[in-house]
Amino acid sequence: MTSSESGPLAVIPDSPVSEAIRPLAESIIDHAALVRNLGRLRSTNGAKFMAVVKAGAFGHGAVETARTAVGAGAEWLGVATIEEAVELRAAGITAPILVWLIDPWCDLPAALAARVTLSCANVETLTAVASAAARSGVIADVQLELDTGMARAGSTEELWGGLCAVAVAGEASGQIRVSGLWSHLAMANIPDASSIDGPLKAFERGVASARAIGLTPDEVHLANSAATLAHPETALTMVRCGASLYGIETVDGESHGLEPALRLLTRVTQLRRVPAGTGVGYGHRYSPARDTTLVLLPVGYADGVPRSLGGLAEVVIGGIRYPMVGAISMDQIMVDVGDADVAIGDEVVLLGNPADGEPDAAEWARIANTLSHEILTGLGARIKQRHINVL
Ligand SMILES: Cc1ncc(COP(=O)(O)O)c(C=O)c1O
């Protein structure tokens, strides 16, 4: 009997789920996987390990990931901005932190108060750091960045001698201490050694000339994830790993047994049975060829699901893959589950482990013509993080 046959219900029946408050979408970050990835990376060399936790640890939670990495033996942390470093210090993390996006207008006093290490790649920045240190009455810990063939950040080889000379003067006057020299590799993803030979030699030249004029760096480093895994000769005193810590494979054509550490889950929020030919979503970009069941997921491109996945990517419900259909909206996605027995509240895996047949960030990245890095760092603020297997 329907309510239209019987009139309005006198009493609304009890909801079976009224007490189970859960976020519409959450990312589950498995710290045991982070630790296993870190161990895998460490096993390739005897160097120190810098865990790169910029951009919210690639969407995995900067503070939580940094704590785990340090707990698992990472000697250093690496971030892009002073604000990221200060957040880690505010959370009580005391490990050395290198910050590499510095210019004279950054909040240098905050960085010095937080005792973080500042990368300098030009004389303007180095003198600003030295002056800020003099004003604050502290010795600034500095690492100099050399460009060894990426033509992005870092001092050119031409200007390197002048930068080192200013650093020597800054050390003599007690304003700075140069604890490291570093560079970044543009093509370590190519397994052939020819991709790193030139940069490695350029870096060795830069280190030698810096030492020759009196700098005594403790750390010399240029290896990222791909270099750590494919070119162990680049490990020097320290490696800096981001992507691989989060399970992203970065060496072309190779798999190094890294595990995704993040699962992105949501749930079926509505479902409807529709006849063949029904236009679905904005622009009616999809219409099923047969009668079918459509389910609504409460996430969209504002949460980091690229709009270009519409009609191309899949989700997993109850161990089975189903297609995302129609246009992806800002907050909503439709999935065609055919005649499957799916119910409101069923768990939906958006990102999981390919070893279990689930899509991962690399699968989305292939479809969206981008990198796993962009997928993971693009997860939106509405996705709630849940940390499991924390040390
Ligand atoms: C300066 C610097 N060093 C190291 C890394 C780590 O590189 P990867 O994520 O490839 O390990 C990055 C970026 O992530 C970086 O910008």
The ligand as a MOL file (V3000), in Angstrom:
LIG
                    3D

  0  0  0     0  0            999 V3000
M  V30 BEGIN CTAB
M  V30 COUNTS 16 16 0 0 0
M  V30 BEGIN ATOM
M  V30 1 C 62.7210 20.4140 -4.7180 0
M  V30 2 C 62.0730 19.0720 -4.6600 0
M  V30 3 N 62.7700 18.0360 -4.1630 0
M  V30 4 C 62.2520 16.8120 -4.1140 0
M  V30 5 C 60.9690 16.5700 -4.5560 0
M  V30 6 C 60.4530 15.1700 -4.5020 0
M  V30 7 O 60.2970 14.6780 -5.8120 0
M  V30 8 P 59.4740 13.3490 -6.0080 0
M  V30 9 O 58.0750 13.6850 -5.6200 0
M  V30 10 O 59.6020 13.0250 -7.4420 0
M  V30 11 O 60.0890 12.3690 -5.1130 0
M  V30 12 C 60.2030 17.6210 -5.0650 0
M  V30 13 C 58.8310 17.4400 -5.5420 0
M  V30 14 O 58.0540 16.6320 -5.1540 0
M  V30 15 C 60.7660 18.9100 -5.1190 0
M  V30 16 O 60.0890 19.9500 -5.5910 0
M  V30 END ATOM
M  V30 BEGIN BOND
M  V30 1 1 1 2
M  V30 2 1 2 3
M  V30 3 2 2 15
M  V30 4 2 3 4
M  V30 5 1 4 5
M  V30 6 1 5 6
M  V30 7 2 5 12
M  V30 8 1 6 7
M  V30 9 1 7 8
M  V30 10 2 8 9
M  V30 11 1 8 10
M  V30 12 1 8 11
M  V30 13 1 12 13
M  V30 14 1 12 15
M  V30 15 2 13 14
M  V30 16 1 15 16
M  V30 END BOND
M  V30 END CTAB
M  END
